Amino acid sequence: MMTDQNTNNPLKGENTYELYSTHPMDDWPVLPPLSSMRASTLDKIEKAVVHLFAGHDANEVTMKQIAGEANVSLQTLYKYFGDKQTLIYTILDRVLGRLAERMLDHLQGIDSVQERLRKTLWVCFDFVDTHPQAVMVISTAVPASRYRNIAIYENKELIGAFLKLLADGQSRGVLDDKVPLYVLLDVFMGFISRLGLMHIIRRSPNSMNEEFEPLFDILWRSVAKPVNQT
């Protein structure tokens, strides 16, 4: 599992904190921070991982293949990542971390709850349109039971910003307050995950944001407070 050992804010970019890949067991040695690797090398590894795992079952891809695709030594992969699963989790955290930064920008700074959700959904759809291979890797290479191994899924700043927005919506009487906040969060995230994956699998000729307004209307009606709710 990848952990941030120097700060509580892992969304400010790699220049302000140390990114580590670590094994999920406490008795395994901590691996070197990724900041000690050349940025260009890490970029090549990320590109190789996303490309290979998007087109093959996870158990078919080997560390040797990844090293060859990235044009790096096998020794480098094992030095910084330790094993294939940690490599996948680390790279996905890096990819999703960039999405998280954009999401955080849109979860605040606007008064309207509806507009904040609208802009955040647009960012997520844009991610699907521009990173279809990464979406496939997230959906196929990592079982749901292992999502918590991707550090961004446990990021307190991002989850806190979402829950704060949803709580604000409930307090204003615009979001459904008959269910817990985490249910509203799951509806939002599930909506994106399912639509994004199927959009890619179906090879839709249109971008997701070309159909944004009707899709956002569906999402909004699913989380908004019913007009007859008392």
Protein Blocks (a to p, Z undefined) as FASTA:
>chain_A
ZZdfkbcblknojklcccddddfbfkbccdddfklpcfklmmmmmmmmmmmmmmpcfklp
cfklmmmmnopafklmmmmnopamlmmmmmmmmmmmmmmmmmmmmmgoiablklmmmmmm
mmmmmmmmmmmmlmmmmmmmpcfklmmmpmklmmmklmmmmmmmmmmmmmnopacckbcf
klmmmmmmmmmmmmmmmmmmnopabdfklmmmmmmmmmmmmmmccfkbZZ
